[in-house]
Amino acid sequence: MAIDMTSTNLLNKVWDAHSVRELPGGQTQLFIGLHLIHEVTSPQAFAALREMNLPVRFPKRTVATIDHIIPTLSQQRPLADSLAEEMMVAIEDSCKEHGIRLFDTASGQQGVVHVIGPELGLTQPGMTIACGDSHTSTHGAFGAIAFGIGTSQVRDVLATQCLTMARPKVRRIEVNGKLSAGVFAKDVILAIIRKLGVNGGVGYAYEYAGTVLDAMSIEERLTVCNMSIEGGARCGYVNPDDTTIEYLREREFSPEGESFDRAARWWKSLASDPDAPYDDRVELDGNKIAPSVTWGINPGQNISVDERLPRIDEAAPKDRPSLEEAYAYMSLKPGEPISGTPIHVAFIGSCTNGRISDLREAARVAQSGHVAPGVKALVVPGSQAVARQAEAEGLHEVFRAAGFEWRLAGCSMCLAMNPDKLVDREVCASSSNRNFKGRQGSPVGRTLLMSPAMVAAAAIRGKVTDVREVL
């Protein structure tokens, strides 16, 4: 189906270009241009194909890596965890059987799926992208429409290269102004989620725009889009521009020569038209965004580092039960300052904040001191390529000199499906994306989300600290 060139937004342009047909119930059979898989949600999907005696429909449109269960200390095979080794063998065998490209540890390009897709140039504007992982929205930073899917849908994409989906509404979120020193992309998305709520995006795609987004690097935009799902949105994206084009130039899987120039012209044409209609619009003042910290049990429960915890009696009646639950779990008290909250673990990494720019900002803070006594601090690069670049710049030595552990690439403590876990009631300052109960491996462990620079500051001071004081 040709793209409708009447005034519209990027989501509609990309959706219409990939629409196979409209179904009687109003949903769309949508062609998926790129399918990313990993070792956790793919084994059952491949097993289902075998049971139905079905091949992978377009194996060249599927790319695999290993990230969730891979240890970050020793990756010697067989892995010490027998279930993790079983998953590794399953994806290795399935990729070999179906002719799917696998970026394993021996490839030199292994890493978190949402880190390697962009850095290899696999992720490109105008694509529809699916992956059996909630944070697939990350890839929207390029002007792609990217969805997280479940295991049964992984099976469907492997078998048909299509998904059945309802077209979401589009909310344009403009962040204008200029960010202050010590304020990062992580703070921007936390501010958006705080304003709109964790369910505010249900039924919507978020289009991020405004002068703050325009000034961001691709890696910063990846952080913002990554946490769209935490605000309830089906996906999030930024319109492709010159920043997008220059990032993709000469990437391994990007077009080359005249093909790249032709692609670049098409990519930029996909941007939302100046007078495109939207279902909703929201604006934030970037000048007022401060370093942020989550204090509760969902990403919407966050405040600026210089604020005090919200009082239950000042909250809307519908919000009070969740506040009470969060305070009981976190052992915090309304009205207290979040700054000064002691931590036990500091984690820098994940698909949200495990890229080279994240590590540079954290290292800038780390070199100002040493990890506080009693704090365990981990730095986990998002990919083998990120690790090589960081080591070439000497960042690993900066971290080690400051008392941080320098680990191998993987998801690590973001979700603790590997040996990196919290113990008992430990409090973790984390650059990851979720602070749910038990998210980091201990059913009673506590997570405070913040930017990598804020995590580094907390590690050095042993408590939640305004990174602006350190910088």
N, C-alpha and C positions, 0 to 999 in steps of 0.2 A: 504494500500500500504506500503511495507517495505521501510525503510530508505535506500537510495543509499549511500553505504559506500565508494564510490570513494571520492577523496579529494574535500571538499566543505566547505561552511561556515554554521554557525548555522541556518541562516534564511532558507536556502534550506533544511537542515535536518528536521527542524520542519515543514516546509511547505509540504514537501513530505509525512511526517508521517500523516498529517491531510488532505491530498488531497482525496476527494471522487471521483472526476472525472475531467478531463479537458473538458471544453466546446468548442463548435465549434468556438466561437469568440476568443479563446485563454485565456479566464479567467478560474479560478479554482473554483470548488465548494469545499469550505473549511469547514471542521468540526470545530466547536468552542468548546474547552474543558471546558471553564469557561465563564459564562455570568454574568456580574455584572450590577445591575440596581439600580436606585434611583428614587426619587419621581417626578422628573421634566419631564424626557423623556419617562417614562413608562406608564402613564395613557392612552395616545392615542393608544399606542401599544396594551395594554390589551383590550381596547375598540374595536380595529380592530379584535382581535381574537374572541371576543363575537359576532361581526357582522357576522363573517364567520363560527361561531360555531366550532372553533378549540380549542383543548387543548394545553397546554404547553407541548412540545414534551419530554423534559428531565428536569423536575422541579428540580431535585437534582443537576443539573449543573448550576442552576441560583441562585444567592445570592443577596439579596436586603438590602439597608440601606437608611437612611434619612440624607441628608446633605445640599443640595443647599438652601432650603427655611427655614430650622430650625432656629429660633432665637437663639442668643447666650447669651441673658440676662435672659429671662424667657421662659421656654418651657412648661408652664402650658396649658393644653388642655381645651376647644378648643383654638387654636392659635388666637391671635388678628387679624391677616390677614386672612380674610375669604377664599381667594383663596389658601393660603398656607394650611389652614386646609382642604380644599377640596382635595388638592393633597395628604395630609397625609392619609386621609380616603381612597382615591382611591388605594394607594399602599398597605395599610393595608388589605383592602377587597380583592384585587387581589391576594396578597400573600396567604391569607387564602384560597381563592377559589381554587388556583392551587397547594397548598402544597409547596410553596417556602419559604425558610428560610429568615426571616426578622430580621435584627439587628436594632431595634428601640431604642428609648431612655430608655425604661424599661429594655432592655437586658443587659445593662452595657458594650456593645461592639459596640455601635453606633459611627459613625464618618464619615469622608470624605471617599468616596468609595475607593480612591486610597491609603488611609492610612490603612484602616482596612483589605483590601485584603492581603497585605504583612504581617501585624503583626499577623494575625490569621493563617498564613500558607496556605491560600487558593491559593495564587499565587505561582507557582512552575515552575522550569525550564522545557523547552520543551513544555509548554502549548501554545495553541492559546487562546487568551482572547479578549473579546469584551465588550464594555460598551458604552452606549449612552452619552458619555462625551469626549470632545476633548483630554483630557490629560491621556487617557488610556495607552498611550505609557510609562507611569511611570513604569508599571509592567515588562517592558523589562529589568529592572535592574537585574532580576533573570535569564535572558536567556530565557524569554518567548517572543512570538510574539504577541503584544497587539495593538489593533486598537480601535480608537474612531469611533462610528457609529451614524447615524441619527435615528430618531424615526421609520421610515419605516423599517429600518434594525433591530432595536430592535424587532419589530413585527416578522420579518423573522426568527431571531434567536430563539425567543420564540416558534415559530411554527415548525421550522425544525432543529434547532441547527446548521444551516449552513449559510454561507455567500458566495456570488459570488464576487470574487475579482481577480484583476490582480496581478501577482507576481511582487513585486518591485525589482528594481536593488539594489545592496548593495554597500554602500560607507563605507570604513573603516577609522575611524577618530582616529588617535593615538595622545595622549597628553603625552609627555614624559618630564622627569625632575622631579622636586619637587616643590610643591606649597610653597610660602612664608607664614609666619605668617600673619593672617588677610585675607587670600585668601581662599575661600571656593568653594564648588561644584557649587554654583550659579554663581560665577565668571567664572568658567570653561565653563559652557554652554553658558553664555552670550558672552564669547570670541569666542566660536565656531560659534554662530549665527552671530556675528559681522563679522567674516571672510568670512562665506559662504553666508550670506544673509537670509532673511526671506523666500525666494523662492528657495534657493539653494538646498533644499532637495526634491523638487517635483519629484515624481517618484522613490524615493529612500527609503530604510531602512538604518539607520545609525548604524554601529557597532562601539561602543566606546571601545577603547583599549589604551595600552601604560602604562608606569610605574605609571603615576598619577592615572589612573583608577584602576590599580592593587592595589594601596595602599588605595583606598577609602573603606569606610564601605558601607554596603548595603544601608543605609539611604542616604549617599552621592550620590551613583549611582542612587537612585530613583529620586533625584533632577535633575540630568543630563538628564536621560531618560524622565522625565516629560515634559521638554521643547523641545523635539525633534520636536513636532508638530509646535512649534513657528519658527523653521527653515525650515518648509515646508515638513519635512520628514513624510512618512506614519507611521513609527514606529521607535523606537531606542532600542538597547539592548546592554548588556554587557555579555560576555561569563561566564557561571557558573564556579566557582572555590571553593576553600576551604572556602573562606569568605561567599559564598552563602550557602554552606552546613551547616556551623555552625550557621548561622542566622536561618535556617529552623528547626534545631534540636529542638525537643520537642515543636514546635508550635502546637496549638490546632488541626489544620487540616492536619498536616504533618503525613506521615507514621510513624510507631513505630517499634522499635526493628530491627529485621533482614530485615523487609520490608523497613525501612529507609535506612539501609546500601545498600541494593540492588538498591533502588531508587537513592541514592547518586552516585553510580557507573555509572548508566545510565545518570543521569544529567550531570556529568562531561564529559561523552563521546560525548555529544551534542556540546561541544565547537568547534568553527571553527578549522579545521585542520591547522597545521602550514603552509602548502603550499597552502591553500585555495585561489581560484581566487576571485577577487573583480572587480566591474565595475569602481571603482575610489578609490583613496587613498589620504588622507590629513593628514598632521602632524602639530601639534602646540607645541611650547616650553612652558611647564608649568612653567618654571622658570621666564618667562617674563609676566605671567598673574598677573594682579593687581586687587584690589577691584574695581568692576564695578558698573555703574549706568546708567539706561536708561534715556535719556533726551527728547525723542520724543514720537511718537504715535504708534510705533511698537517695539518689543524687539530687532530688529537689530540696532535700533538707540540708541546705548549705547557707552560709553567711560569709560576709567579708571577714578577714582575719582580725580586723580591729573592732568588730561588733560583739555584742553579748548574745547568748543563746536566747531564742524567742520564749516569751512567757505564754503558758498554755491559756491563761484566762484572757489574753489579748488576741488569741487566734479565733478564726471562724469556728462555730460549733462543729461543723462537719470535719474539721481538721484536727480537733482535739484528741480523738482516740489514737490517731497515728503518732501524734507528738508524745502522748503518754507512753505508748509502746516503745518509741525510740529512746526516750529518756531512761526507761526501765532497763532496756537492753544495753545502752551505752554507759550507764552509770554516770550520767552528767546531770546537772541541775539547771533549770530555767534561770536566766538572768546572769549566769556565769560568763566570763569572757572565754572564747575558744582559744585565744592565744595563751600559751603557758600549759596547755593540756599535755601531760607527759606521754611519750611514745616509747615503744619497745623495739619496733622494726621499721625500717625505711626501705621502700621498694621503688626503684626507678626503672621503668620498662613498660611493656604491653603494646597492643596495637593502637592505643591512644597516644602514648608518649614514649615510644622506644626508638625514635629516629635520631639521626645525627644531630639535628638542631636541638633536640631535647637534651641530649647528652652534653652538648656544648654549654648550654645554659646551666645545667646542673653542675658541671665541672667548674664553671666560673664561681659558683657559690662554694663548692667543696674545697677549693684551694685556699679559702679564707680561714680554714680551721681543721679540726679533726673530729671524727665521729665520737659522740659523747659516750662515756662509760655506760655499759649495760644496754647499748643500742646495737642491733644487728642491721647492717645496711648493705643492700644488694643493688648492683647495677647490671641490668640484663639487656643487651642490645636486641633490637627488634629483628635483626637478620645477621647472617654471616657477613654480608656486604657492609652493614652498618658497623659491625665489630671491626672489620678490616680498616675502614675509614677512620674510626675513632682511635684505633691503635696507631695508625699512620700519623695522626695528629698528636699522639701522646696523651690522649684523654684517660686511657686506662691507668697510666702511671699517676696522673693527678688524683684519680679516685683511690687507687691503692695507697698512695701516700697519706691520704686523708682518712684511711681506715675503712673504706668501702670494699666489698667483695666484687671482683670483676668476673662475670659469669659468661657462659655460652648462650647463644641465641635461643629463644623460646618464649612461650607465654608466661612461664614461671608462676609467680605469686599472684597474678591477676585473678586466676580462678582455681589454682591449687589442684589441678588434675595431674600433678607431678610431685616430686619430693619437696618442693618449696611451699611450705604451709605455715600458718600461724599456729601457736601452741596455747591452749587454754584461753585466758582472757587478754592476751596480748593486744596492744593497740598498734596499728600499722599506719604510718603516713605513706600513702600510695599514689602513684601517678596513673593508676589504671582507671577503669570506667564504672565500676559497680561497688557499692558499699552495703550490699545486702547482707542479712544475717548469714553467717557461715560461708560467705563467698570465698574467703582466703584460706579455707581448709580446716579451721577450728569451728565447731558449731557455736562457740561462744566468743570467738575472736571479733575484734572491732576494727573497722576500717575508716580512715579519714582520707577522702580524696582531695588532691591538690595538684598544682603544677609540679614538674620535675624540679624546678628551682626551689619551690617551697618545700618539697620533700628533702632536698639536700640541706636546706636551712634547718629543718626540724631534726635531721640526723645529727648535725653538728651541735645544736643547742640541747638535744634530748627532749624537746618539747615543741609544740606548734609555735612557729615563729614567723613574724612578718618579714618576708624575704627582703623587703625594702630596707630594713634595718641592717641586714648583712651587706647588701649591695652598696 
